[in-house]
Amino acid sequence: MLALAASGVLAVLAPARAPAQLAGKFIFTPYVGAYVPSADLVSGSLTSADVSARQRASVAFGTTGSFWVTNRIGMEGGLVYSGSELKRDGFITPGSSTRNANVWLGSAKLMLQLLEPQSDYNVRLGFGPALITRSGSAYASNATGSYSGLTDVGAVISLCTRLRLTDMFSLRLRGEDYIYQSNVGFKNDLTGQSIAFGDRKQSDFVFSLGLQMFLNPSR
């Protein structure tokens, strides 16, 4: 009885074994997480006043699709959306204001399985180019002024692991860092002044939990 109990405990504690073969697999993963920007999008002076603008941390929704060429190398495309509000200080009127905004992040990655495919654990590194763009009422042109430079090209790096549920489904835990230079400009139509705030290094993080679905789980 003790031996059976010990065997049961070990079976519960042992990590689920990942499928040994990844080559030729298509994987679709919808996910939800947190969008966390790390720096001000804008910081400078406008009409002799200090101004700044920053996207706020918010919920993120995304999806990825990947194809594994071999057991160690895959290709992935992804898209993330966040209704991140824009907090502005000193624009047009003194004080702070928060306006509705949207952030879209697209990426194409080379994925590397860092451990052996038959390992009980999964650690996957991804990297590649990224496109970041913004929209919403916070960036809309109006009688007071308009923004420019709302789309940026950069790079993304990710690290993830997964917890196997069945041959077809897994839970994926992932952290991503979108790295780019923002160059937002603003034209004040009330004064006619145009200003470029200059390049600012950005690291926008996305932490997520997704449901992986293997479209062809076994052969």
DOKELUM-424552 format. One record per atom (N, C-alpha, C): residue number from 1; residue in one letter; atom name; y, x, z. Coordinates in steps of 0.05 Angstrom, whole numbers. Example, Ala and Ser with C-alpha at 12.3 -4.5 7.8 and 13.67 -1.06 7.14 Angstrom:
<atoms>
ATOM   nr  rest  atom       Y       X       Z
ATOM    1     A     N    -114     264     156
ATOM    1     A    CA     -90     246     156
ATOM    1     A     C     -66     264     156
ATOM    2     S     N     -45     257     142
ATOM    2     S    CA     -21     273     143
ATOM    2     S     C       1     258     157
</atoms>
This chain:
<atoms>
ATOM   nr  rest  atom       Y       X       Z
ATOM    1     M     N     -24      17       0
ATOM    1     M    CA       0       0       0
ATOM    1     M     C      25      17       0
ATOM    2     L     N      24      39      16
ATOM    2     L    CA      47      57      16
ATOM    2     L     C      51      70     -12
ATOM    3     A     N      29      77     -25
ATOM    3     A    CA      31      89     -51
ATOM    3     A     C      43      69     -71
ATOM    4     L     N      34      44     -70
ATOM    4     L    CA      45      24     -88
ATOM    4     L     C      75      19     -83
ATOM    5     A     N      83      19     -57
ATOM    5     A    CA     111      15     -50
ATOM    5     A     C     127      38     -61
ATOM    6     A     N     117      63     -57
ATOM    6     A    CA     132      86     -67
ATOM    6     A     C     134      85     -97
ATOM    7     S     N     113      77    -111
ATOM    7     S    CA     114      75    -140
ATOM    7     S     C     135      55    -149
ATOM    8     G     N     137      32    -134
ATOM    8     G    CA     156      12    -141
ATOM    8     G     C     185      22    -138
ATOM    9     V     N     190      36    -116
ATOM    9     V    CA     216      47    -111
ATOM    9     V     C     224      67    -133
ATOM   10     L     N     206      85    -140
ATOM   10     L    CA     211     104    -161
ATOM   10     L     C     216      90    -188
ATOM   11     A     N     202      69    -193
ATOM   11     A    CA     206      55    -219
ATOM   11     A     C     234      42    -220
ATOM   12     V     N     244      32    -197
ATOM   12     V    CA     271      20    -196
ATOM   12     V     C     292      41    -199
ATOM   13     L     N     288      64    -185
ATOM   13     L    CA     308      85    -185
ATOM   13     L     C     308     102    -211
ATOM   14     A     N     287     103    -225
ATOM   14     A    CA     285     120    -249
ATOM   14     A     C     303     108    -270
ATOM   15     P     N     318     125    -285
ATOM   15     P    CA     335     116    -306
ATOM   15     P     C     319     105    -329
ATOM   16     A     N     331      85    -343
ATOM   16     A    CA     317      74    -366
ATOM   16     A     C     316      94    -389
ATOM   17     R     N     293      96    -402
ATOM   17     R    CA     290     116    -423
ATOM   17     R     C     303     105    -449
ATOM   18     A     N     319     122    -461
ATOM   18     A    CA     333     114    -486
ATOM   18     A     C     313     116    -509
ATOM   19     P     N     317     100    -530
ATOM   19     P    CA     300     102    -553
ATOM   19     P     C     301     130    -564
ATOM   20     A     N     277     141    -571
ATOM   20     A    CA     276     169    -580
ATOM   20     A     C     289     173    -607
ATOM   21     Q     N     289     153    -623
ATOM   21     Q    CA     300     156    -650
ATOM   21     Q     C     326     142    -654
ATOM   22     L     N     347     157    -661
ATOM   22     L    CA     373     146    -667
ATOM   22     L     C     378     146    -697
ATOM   23     A     N     365     164    -711
ATOM   23     A    CA     370     167    -740
ATOM   23     A     C     366     141    -755
ATOM   24     G     N     385     133    -771
ATOM   24     G    CA     384     109    -787
ATOM   24     G     C     392      84    -772
ATOM   25     K     N     401      86    -747
ATOM   25     K    CA     408      63    -731
ATOM   25     K     C     437      54    -736
ATOM   26     F     N     442      28    -739
ATOM   26     F    CA     468      16    -739
ATOM   26     F     C     473       3    -712
ATOM   27     I     N     497       9    -700
ATOM   27     I    CA     503      -1    -674
ATOM   27     I     C     531     -14    -674
ATOM   28     F     N     532     -39    -665
ATOM   28     F    CA     557     -54    -663
ATOM   28     F     C     563     -59    -634
ATOM   29     T     N     588     -53    -625
ATOM   29     T    CA     595     -54    -597
ATOM   29     T     C     622     -68    -593
ATOM   30     P     N     623     -93    -584
ATOM   30     P    CA     648    -104    -575
ATOM   30     P     C     652     -96    -545
ATOM   31     Y     N     677     -92    -537
ATOM   31     Y    CA     682     -83    -510
ATOM   31     Y     C     709     -93    -499
ATOM   32     V     N     711     -90    -473
ATOM   32     V    CA     736     -97    -459
ATOM   32     V     C     742     -74    -439
ATOM   33     G     N     767     -69    -434
ATOM   33     G    CA     774     -47    -417
ATOM   33     G     C     803     -47    -409
ATOM   34     A     N     814     -23    -404
ATOM   34     A    CA     841     -20    -396
ATOM   34     A     C     855       0    -414
ATOM   35     Y     N     879      -7    -423
ATOM   35     Y    CA     897      10    -438
ATOM   35     Y     C     917      23    -419
ATOM   36     V     N     918      49    -418
ATOM   36     V    CA     935      63    -398
ATOM   36     V     C     951      85    -411
ATOM   37     P     N     976      80    -419
ATOM   37     P    CA     993     101    -431
ATOM   37     P     C    1002     119    -408
ATOM   38     S     N    1006     145    -415
ATOM   38     S    CA    1012     165    -394
ATOM   38     S     C    1041     175    -395
ATOM   39     A     N    1057     167    -415
ATOM   39     A    CA    1084     178    -417
ATOM   39     A     C    1103     158    -429
ATOM   40     D     N    1129     163    -424
ATOM   40     D    CA    1150     146    -436
ATOM   40     D     C    1149     148    -467
ATOM   41     L     N    1151     126    -480
ATOM   41     L    CA    1153     126    -509
ATOM   41     L     C    1180     136    -519
ATOM   42     V     N    1200     130    -504
ATOM   42     V    CA    1228     137    -510
ATOM   42     V     C    1241     147    -484
ATOM   43     S     N    1257     168    -487
ATOM   43     S    CA    1273     178    -464
ATOM   43     S     C    1296     194    -476
ATOM   44     G     N    1321     186    -470
ATOM   44     G    CA    1344     199    -480
ATOM   44     G     C    1369     185    -473
ATOM   45     S     N    1389     188    -491
ATOM   45     S    CA    1415     175    -486
ATOM   45     S     C    1423     158    -510
ATOM   46     L     N    1436     136    -504
ATOM   46     L    CA    1445     118    -525
ATOM   46     L     C    1472     106    -515
ATOM   47     T     N    1493     110    -531
ATOM   47     T    CA    1520     101    -525
ATOM   47     T     C    1527     110    -496
ATOM   48     S     N    1523     136    -492
ATOM   48     S    CA    1531     149    -466
ATOM   48     S     C    1516     139    -442
ATOM   49     A     N    1493     126    -446
ATOM   49     A    CA    1477     116    -424
ATOM   49     A     C    1448     127    -427
ATOM   50     D     N    1436     132    -404
ATOM   50     D    CA    1408     141    -404
ATOM   50     D     C    1390     117    -410
ATOM   51     V     N    1371     121    -428
ATOM   51     V    CA    1353      99    -435
ATOM   51     V     C    1324     110    -435
ATOM   52     S     N    1306      91    -431
ATOM   52     S    CA    1277      98    -433
ATOM   52     S     C    1262      73    -440
ATOM   53     A     N    1239      77    -451
ATOM   53     A    CA    1221      54    -458
ATOM   53     A     C    1192      64    -454
ATOM   54     R     N    1176      46    -443
ATOM   54     R    CA    1148      54    -438
ATOM   54     R     C    1130      30    -441
ATOM   55     Q     N    1108      34    -454
ATOM   55     Q    CA    1087      13    -455
ATOM   55     Q     C    1074      11    -427
ATOM   56     R     N    1067     -13    -419
ATOM   56     R    CA    1055     -17    -393
ATOM   56     R     C    1025     -19    -395
ATOM   57     A     N    1011     -10    -374
ATOM   57     A    CA     982     -12    -374
ATOM   57     A     C     974     -42    -376
ATOM   58     S     N     952     -46    -391
ATOM   58     S    CA     944     -74    -396
ATOM   58     S     C     915     -75    -404
ATOM   59     V     N     904     -99    -406
ATOM   59     V    CA     877    -103    -415
ATOM   59     V     C     875     -96    -445
ATOM   60     A     N     852     -84    -452
ATOM   60     A    CA     847     -76    -480
ATOM   60     A     C     822     -90    -489
ATOM   61     F     N     821     -98    -515
ATOM   61     F    CA     798    -109    -528
ATOM   61     F     C     792     -93    -553
ATOM   62     G     N     767     -87    -557
ATOM   62     G    CA     761     -70    -581
ATOM   62     G     C     733     -75    -591
ATOM   63     T     N     728     -61    -613
ATOM   63     T    CA     701     -62    -625
ATOM   63     T     C     697     -36    -640
ATOM   64     T     N     672     -27    -641
ATOM   64     T    CA     664      -4    -657
ATOM   64     T     C     639     -10    -672
ATOM   65     G     N     636       4    -694
ATOM   65     G    CA     612       3    -710
ATOM   65     G     C     604      31    -717
ATOM   66     S     N     579      38    -712
ATOM   66     S    CA     570      66    -717
ATOM   66     S     C     544      66    -732
ATOM   67     F     N     540      89    -746
ATOM   67     F    CA     515      94    -760
ATOM   67     F     C     506     122    -754
ATOM   68     W     N     481     125    -745
ATOM   68     W    CA     471     152    -737
ATOM   68     W     C     456     164    -761
ATOM   69     V     N     467     186    -771
ATOM   69     V    CA     455     200    -794
ATOM   69     V     C     430     214    -785
ATOM   70     T     N     431     227    -762
ATOM   70     T    CA     408     240    -750
ATOM   70     T     C     406     232    -721
ATOM   71     N     N     387     243    -707
ATOM   71     N    CA     385     237    -678
ATOM   71     N     C     408     248    -662
ATOM   72     R     N     423     267    -673
ATOM   72     R    CA     444     280    -658
ATOM   72     R     C     472     275    -669
ATOM   73     I     N     474     266    -694
ATOM   73     I    CA     500     263    -707
ATOM   73     I     C     504     234    -718
ATOM   74     G     N     527     223    -712
ATOM   74     G    CA     533     196    -722
ATOM   74     G     C     562     194    -731
ATOM   75     M     N     569     172    -744
ATOM   75     M    CA     596     166    -753
ATOM   75     M     C     604     139    -742
ATOM   76     E     N     629     137    -733
ATOM   76     E    CA     638     112    -720
ATOM   76     E     C     667     105    -729
ATOM   77     G     N     671      79    -733
ATOM   77     G    CA     698      68    -737
ATOM   77     G     C     704      48    -715
ATOM   78     G     N     729      48    -706
ATOM   78     G    CA     736      30    -684
ATOM   78     G     C     764      19    -685
ATOM   79     L     N     769      -3    -672
ATOM   79     L    CA     795     -15    -670
ATOM   79     L     C     799     -26    -642
ATOM   80     V     N     823     -21    -630
ATOM   80     V    CA     830     -30    -603
ATOM   80     V     C     856     -45    -605
ATOM   81     Y     N     858     -67    -589
ATOM   81     Y    CA     883     -82    -587
ATOM   81     Y     C     890     -85    -557
ATOM   82     S     N     915     -83    -551
ATOM   82     S    CA     925     -89    -524
ATOM   82     S     C     952    -103    -526
ATOM   83     G     N     955    -124    -510
ATOM   83     G    CA     980    -138    -508
ATOM   83     G     C     998    -124    -488
ATOM   84     S     N    1003     -99    -491
ATOM   84     S    CA    1018     -83    -472
ATOM   84     S     C    1048     -89    -474
ATOM   85     E     N    1060     -97    -452
ATOM   85     E    CA    1088    -102    -452
ATOM   85     E     C    1105     -77    -454
ATOM   86     L     N    1129     -79    -464
ATOM   86     L    CA    1147     -56    -465
ATOM   86     L     C    1168     -59    -444
ATOM   87     K     N    1170     -39    -426
ATOM   87     K    CA    1190     -39    -405
ATOM   87     K     C    1213     -21    -415
ATOM   88     R     N    1237     -32    -416
ATOM   88     R    CA    1261     -18    -426
ATOM   88     R     C    1282     -15    -404
ATOM   89     D     N    1294       8    -403
ATOM   89     D    CA    1316      13    -384
ATOM   89     D     C    1340      23    -399
ATOM   90     G     N    1363       9    -397
ATOM   90     G    CA    1388      18    -408
ATOM   90     G     C    1393      10    -437
ATOM   91     F     N    1376      -4    -450
ATOM   91     F    CA    1381     -12    -478
ATOM   91     F     C    1399     -37    -478
ATOM   92     I     N    1421     -34    -493
ATOM   92     I    CA    1440     -56    -497
ATOM   92     I     C    1455     -64    -472
ATOM   93     T     N    1440     -72    -451
ATOM   93     T    CA    1452     -80    -426
ATOM   93     T     C    1440     -63    -404
ATOM   94     P     N    1456     -58    -382
ATOM   94     P    CA    1446     -42    -360
ATOM   94     P     C    1422     -55    -347
ATOM   95     G     N    1406     -39    -333
ATOM   95     G    CA    1383     -49    -319
ATOM   95     G     C    1357     -49    -335
ATOM   96     S     N    1336     -60    -324
ATOM   96     S    CA    1310     -60    -336
ATOM   96     S     C    1303     -88    -348
ATOM   97     S     N    1287     -87    -368
ATOM   97     S    CA    1277    -112    -380
ATOM   97     S     C    1249    -107    -391
ATOM   98     T     N    1233    -128    -391
ATOM   98     T    CA    1206    -126    -401
ATOM   98     T     C    1202    -146    -424
ATOM   99     R     N    1192    -136    -446
ATOM   99     R    CA    1189    -154    -469
ATOM   99     R     C    1160    -153    -479
ATOM  100     N     N    1152    -174    -493
ATOM  100     N    CA    1124    -175    -504
ATOM  100     N     C    1121    -155    -526
ATOM  101     A     N    1098    -142    -527
ATOM  101     A    CA    1092    -123    -548
ATOM  101     A     C    1062    -121    -552
ATOM  102     N     N    1054    -111    -575
ATOM  102     N    CA    1026    -107    -582
ATOM  102     N     C    1022     -78    -590
ATOM  103     V     N     999     -67    -583
ATOM  103     V    CA     991     -40    -591
ATOM  103     V     C     964     -42    -605
ATOM  104     W     N     962     -30    -628
ATOM  104     W    CA     937     -28    -643
ATOM  104     W     C     930       1    -646
ATOM  105     L     N     904       8    -641
ATOM  105     L    CA     895      35    -643
ATOM  105     L     C     869      36    -660
ATOM  106     G     N     870      49    -683
ATOM  106     G    CA     847      51    -700
ATOM  106     G     C     837      80    -701
ATOM  107     S     N     811      83    -705
ATOM  107     S    CA     800     110    -705
ATOM  107     S     C     776     113    -723
ATOM  108     A     N     770     137    -732
ATOM  108     A    CA     746     144    -745
ATOM  108     A     C     735     170    -732
ATOM  109     K     N     711     169    -722
ATOM  109     K    CA     701     191    -706
ATOM  109     K     C     674     202    -716
ATOM  110     L     N     671     228    -711
ATOM  110     L    CA     645     241    -713
ATOM  110     L     C     633     240    -685
ATOM  111     M     N     609     229    -682
ATOM  111     M    CA     596     226    -656
ATOM  111     M     C     574     247    -654
ATOM  112     L     N     573     260    -630
ATOM  112     L    CA     552     280    -625
ATOM  112     L     C     537     272    -600
ATOM  113     Q     N     510     270    -602
ATOM  113     Q    CA     493     265    -579
ATOM  113     Q     C     489     293    -566
ATOM  114     L     N     499     297    -542
ATOM  114     L    CA     499     323    -530
ATOM  114     L     C     472     330    -517
ATOM  115     L     N     456     310    -510
ATOM  115     L    CA     430     315    -499
ATOM  115     L     C     408     309    -519
ATOM  116     E     N     384     318    -513
ATOM  116     E    CA     361     312    -531
ATOM  116     E     C     357     282    -533
ATOM  117     P     N     351     272    -557
ATOM  117     P    CA     347     243    -561
ATOM  117     P     C     327     231    -542
ATOM  118     Q     N     306     246    -534
ATOM  118     Q    CA     286     234    -516
ATOM  118     Q     C     294     236    -487
ATOM  119     S     N     318     246    -481
ATOM  119     S    CA     327     249    -453
ATOM  119     S     C     330     221    -440
ATOM  120     D     N     327     221    -414
ATOM  120     D    CA     331     196    -399
ATOM  120     D     C     361     189    -398
ATOM  121     Y     N     378     208    -405
ATOM  121     Y    CA     407     203    -403
ATOM  121     Y     C     420     206    -430
ATOM  122     N     N     443     193    -433
ATOM  122     N    CA     458     195    -458
ATOM  122     N     C     486     205    -452
ATOM  123     V     N     495     226    -465
ATOM  123     V    CA     523     235    -463
ATOM  123     V     C     532     240    -492
ATOM  124     R     N     552     225    -501
ATOM  124     R    CA     561     226    -529
ATOM  124     R     C     590     233    -530
ATOM  125     L     N     596     253    -547
ATOM  125     L    CA     623     262    -551
ATOM  125     L     C     632     253    -579
ATOM  126     G     N     656     242    -580
ATOM  126     G    CA     667     233    -606
ATOM  126     G     C     695     244    -610
ATOM  127     F     N     702     251    -635
ATOM  127     F    CA     729     260    -641
ATOM  127     F     C     735     255    -670
ATOM  128     G     N     761     251    -676
ATOM  128     G    CA     769     246    -704
ATOM  128     G     C     798     237    -705
ATOM  129     P     N     807     229    -729
ATOM  129     P    CA     835     219    -732
ATOM  129     P     C     839     191    -721
ATOM  130     A     N     865     185    -715
ATOM  130     A    CA     871     159    -703
ATOM  130     A     C     898     150    -715
ATOM  131     L     N     902     124    -716
ATOM  131     L    CA     926     111    -724
ATOM  131     L     C     935      92    -703
ATOM  132     I     N     960      95    -694
ATOM  132     I    CA     971      79    -672
ATOM  132     I     C     996      64    -682
ATOM  133     T     N     997      38    -679
ATOM  133     T    CA    1020      22    -688
ATOM  133     T     C    1028       1    -667
ATOM  134     R     N    1053      -7    -668
ATOM  134     R    CA    1064     -26    -648
ATOM  134     R     C    1078     -49    -662
ATOM  135     S     N    1078     -72    -649
ATOM  135     S    CA    1092     -95    -660
ATOM  135     S     C    1098    -114    -637
ATOM  136     G     N    1109    -137    -644
ATOM  136     G    CA    1115    -157    -623
ATOM  136     G     C    1145    -161    -620
ATOM  137     S     N    1153    -180    -604
ATOM  137     S    CA    1181    -187    -601
ATOM  137     S     C    1198    -164    -590
ATOM  138     A     N    1186    -146    -574
ATOM  138     A    CA    1201    -124    -563
ATOM  138     A     C    1211    -105    -584
ATOM  139     Y     N    1197    -104    -607
ATOM  139     Y    CA    1205     -86    -629
ATOM  139     Y     C    1218    -101    -652
ATOM  140     A     N    1222    -127    -650
ATOM  140     A    CA    1233    -142    -672
ATOM  140     A     C    1263    -136    -676
ATOM  141     S     N    1271    -136    -701
ATOM  141     S    CA    1299    -132    -707
ATOM  141     S     C    1314    -157    -700
ATOM  142     N     N    1339    -154    -689
ATOM  142     N    CA    1356    -176    -683
ATOM  142     N     C    1385    -168    -685
ATOM  143     A     N    1403    -184    -675
ATOM  143     A    CA    1431    -179    -678
ATOM  143     A     C    1441    -154    -663
ATOM  144     T     N    1425    -145    -644
ATOM  144     T    CA    1434    -122    -628
ATOM  144     T     C    1424     -95    -639
ATOM  145     G     N    1401     -95    -653
ATOM  145     G    CA    1391     -70    -663
ATOM  145     G     C    1363     -72    -673
ATOM  146     S     N    1352     -49    -681
ATOM  146     S    CA    1325     -48    -692
ATOM  146     S     C    1312     -21    -686
ATOM  147     Y     N    1286     -21    -685
ATOM  147     Y    CA    1270       3    -680
ATOM  147     Y     C    1259      14    -707
ATOM  148     S     N    1253      40    -707
ATOM  148     S    CA    1238      52    -729
ATOM  148     S     C    1218      71    -717
ATOM  149     G     N    1200      81    -734
ATOM  149     G    CA    1179      99    -724
ATOM  149     G     C    1159      87    -706
ATOM  150     L     N    1150      63    -713
ATOM  150     L    CA    1131      49    -695
ATOM  150     L     C    1102      54    -701
ATOM  151     T     N    1096      70    -722
ATOM  151     T    CA    1069      77    -729
ATOM  151     T     C    1066     107    -728
ATOM  152     D     N    1045     117    -716
ATOM  152     D    CA    1040     145    -712
ATOM  152     D     C    1011     152    -720
ATOM  153     V     N    1008     177    -729
ATOM  153     V    CA     981     187    -736
ATOM  153     V     C     975     209    -715
ATOM  154     G     N     951     209    -705
ATOM  154     G    CA     943     228    -685
ATOM  154     G     C     913     233    -685
ATOM  155     A     N     902     239    -662
ATOM  155     A    CA     874     245    -659
ATOM  155     A     C     863     230    -634
ATOM  156     V     N     837     227    -634
ATOM  156     V    CA     825     214    -611
ATOM  156     V     C     800     229    -603
ATOM  157     I     N     795     231    -577
ATOM  157     I    CA     770     243    -567
ATOM  157     I     C     758     224    -546
ATOM  158     S     N     732     221    -546
ATOM  158     S    CA     719     202    -528
ATOM  158     S     C     694     215    -516
ATOM  159     L     N     687     204    -493
ATOM  159     L    CA     662     212    -480
ATOM  159     L     C     650     187    -468
ATOM  160     C     N     624     183    -474
ATOM  160     C    CA     612     158    -465
ATOM  160     C     C     582     163    -458
ATOM  161     T     N     572     143    -444
ATOM  161     T    CA     543     142    -438
ATOM  161     T     C     535     113    -440
ATOM  162     R     N     509     109    -439
ATOM  162     R    CA     500      81    -440
ATOM  162     R     C     476      76    -422
ATOM  163     L     N     474      51    -413
ATOM  163     L    CA     452      43    -396
ATOM  163     L     C     434      24    -412
ATOM  164     R     N     410      31    -418
ATOM  164     R    CA     393      15    -434
ATOM  164     R     C     384     -10    -420
ATOM  165     L     N     386     -33    -433
ATOM  165     L    CA     377     -59    -423
ATOM  165     L     C     351     -66    -436
ATOM  166     T     N     350     -67    -463
ATOM  166     T    CA     326     -72    -478
ATOM  166     T     C     327     -54    -503
ATOM  167     D     N     307     -56    -520
ATOM  167     D    CA     307     -41    -545
ATOM  167     D     C     331     -48    -563
ATOM  168     M     N     343     -71    -559
ATOM  168     M    CA     365     -81    -576
ATOM  168     M     C     392     -79    -563
ATOM  169     F     N     393     -80    -536
ATOM  169     F    CA     419     -81    -522
ATOM  169     F     C     422     -59    -501
ATOM  170     S     N     446     -49    -499
ATOM  170     S    CA     453     -29    -479
ATOM  170     S     C     482     -34    -469
ATOM  171     L     N     488     -25    -445
ATOM  171     L    CA     515     -25    -436
ATOM  171     L     C     528       2    -440
ATOM  172     R     N     551       3    -452
ATOM  172     R    CA     564      29    -458
ATOM  172     R     C     589      32    -440
ATOM  173     L     N     591      55    -427
ATOM  173     L    CA     614      63    -411
ATOM  173     L     C     628      85    -426
ATOM  174     R     N     655      81    -431
ATOM  174     R    CA     669     101    -448
ATOM  174     R     C     698     105    -438
ATOM  175     G     N     706     130    -441
ATOM  175     G    CA     734     138    -437
ATOM  175     G     C     745     151    -462
ATOM  176     E     N     769     143    -471
ATOM  176     E    CA     781     154    -496
ATOM  176     E     C     809     163    -490
ATOM  177     D     N     817     183    -505
ATOM  177     D    CA     845     193    -503
ATOM  177     D     C     856     195    -531
ATOM  178     Y     N     876     178    -537
ATOM  178     Y    CA     890     178    -562
ATOM  178     Y     C     914     197    -560
ATOM  179     I     N     914     219    -575
ATOM  179     I    CA     935     240    -572
ATOM  179     I     C     952     240    -597
ATOM  180     Y     N     978     238    -594
ATOM  180     Y    CA     996     238    -617
ATOM  180     Y     C    1025     243    -608
ATOM  181     Q     N    1042     246    -628
ATOM  181     Q    CA    1070     250    -623
ATOM  181     Q     C    1085     225    -632
ATOM  182     S     N    1099     212    -613
ATOM  182     S    CA    1115     189    -621
ATOM  182     S     C    1143     198    -629
ATOM  183     N     N    1155     184    -647
ATOM  183     N    CA    1182     191    -657
ATOM  183     N     C    1197     165    -662
ATOM  184     V     N    1202     150    -641
ATOM  184     V    CA    1215     124    -643
ATOM  184     V     C    1245     128    -646
ATOM  185     G     N    1257     112    -665
ATOM  185     G    CA    1285     112    -668
ATOM  185     G     C    1297      85    -662
ATOM  186     F     N    1323      84    -658
ATOM  186     F    CA    1336      58    -652
ATOM  186     F     C    1364      58    -664
ATOM  187     K     N    1371      36    -677
ATOM  187     K    CA    1398      32    -688
ATOM  187     K     C    1411       9    -674
ATOM  188     N     N    1434      15    -661
ATOM  188     N    CA    1449      -5    -647
ATOM  188     N     C    1469     -17    -667
ATOM  189     D     N    1463     -42    -676
ATOM  189     D    CA    1480     -55    -695
ATOM  189     D     C    1507     -64    -684
ATOM  190     L     N    1510     -64    -658
ATOM  190     L    CA    1535     -71    -646
ATOM  190     L     C    1555     -48    -648
ATOM  191     T     N    1545     -24    -647
ATOM  191     T    CA    1563       0    -649
ATOM  191     T     C    1560      15    -675
ATOM  192     G     N    1538      10    -689
ATOM  192     G    CA    1532      25    -714
ATOM  192     G     C    1519      51    -709
ATOM  193     Q     N    1512      57    -684
ATOM  193     Q    CA    1500      83    -677
ATOM  193     Q     C    1470      83    -682
ATOM  194     S     N    1461     103    -696
ATOM  194     S    CA    1432     107    -700
ATOM  194     S     C    1424     132    -684
ATOM  195     I     N    1400     131    -672
ATOM  195     I    CA    1391     153    -656
ATOM  195     I     C    1361     156    -659
ATOM  196     A     N    1352     181    -662
ATOM  196     A    CA    1324     188    -661
ATOM  196     A     C    1319     202    -635
ATOM  197     F     N    1300     193    -619
ATOM  197     F    CA    1296     205    -593
ATOM  197     F     C    1279     230    -593
ATOM  198     G     N    1269     237    -617
ATOM  198     G    CA    1254     262    -619
ATOM  198     G     C    1224     257    -613
ATOM  199     D     N    1208     277    -621
ATOM  199     D    CA    1180     276    -616
ATOM  199     D     C    1173     277    -586
ATOM  200     R     N    1155     259    -578
ATOM  200     R    CA    1146     259    -550
ATOM  200     R     C    1116     258    -551
ATOM  201     K     N    1103     276    -537
ATOM  201     K    CA    1074     277    -536
ATOM  201     K     C    1063     254    -520
ATOM  202     Q     N    1044     240    -531
ATOM  202     Q    CA    1032     217    -518
ATOM  202     Q     C    1002     221    -514
ATOM  203     S     N     992     211    -492
ATOM  203     S    CA     963     208    -487
ATOM  203     S     C     959     180    -478
ATOM  204     D     N     948     163    -495
ATOM  204     D    CA     942     136    -488
ATOM  204     D     C     912     134    -482
ATOM  205     F     N     905     127    -458
ATOM  205     F    CA     877     126    -449
ATOM  205     F     C     866      98    -452
ATOM  206     V     N     841      96    -460
ATOM  206     V    CA     827      70    -460
ATOM  206     V     C     800      74    -445
ATOM  207     F     N     797      59    -423
ATOM  207     F    CA     772      60    -408
ATOM  207     F     C     758      33    -412
ATOM  208     S     N     733      33    -420
ATOM  208     S    CA     721       8    -428
ATOM  208     S     C     691       6    -420
ATOM  209     L     N     682     -20    -420
ATOM  209     L    CA     654     -27    -417
ATOM  209     L     C     647     -45    -441
ATOM  210     G     N     626     -37    -455
ATOM  210     G    CA     618     -51    -479
ATOM  210     G     C     589     -58    -480
ATOM  211     L     N     582     -78    -497
ATOM  211     L    CA     555     -86    -501
ATOM  211     L     C     546     -75    -528
ATOM  212     Q     N     528     -56    -528
ATOM  212     Q    CA     518     -45    -553
ATOM  212     Q     C     495     -62    -563
ATOM  213     M     N     496     -67    -590
ATOM  213     M    CA     475     -83    -603
ATOM  213     M     C     464     -66    -626
ATOM  214     F     N     439     -59    -624
ATOM  214     F    CA     425     -45    -645
ATOM  214     F     C     417     -64    -667
ATOM  215     L     N     429     -62    -690
ATOM  215     L    CA     423     -81    -712
ATOM  215     L     C     396     -77    -724
ATOM  216     N     N     385     -53    -721
ATOM  216     N    CA     357     -48    -730
ATOM  216     N     C     343     -32    -708
ATOM  217     P     N     336     -46    -685
ATOM  217     P    CA     327     -32    -661
ATOM  217     P     C     301     -16    -664
ATOM  218     S     N     284     -24    -682
ATOM  218     S    CA     258      -9    -684
ATOM  218     S     C     248     -10    -713
ATOM  219     R     N     230       9    -718
ATOM  219     R    CA     219      10    -745
ATOM  219     R     C     188       9    -743
</atoms>
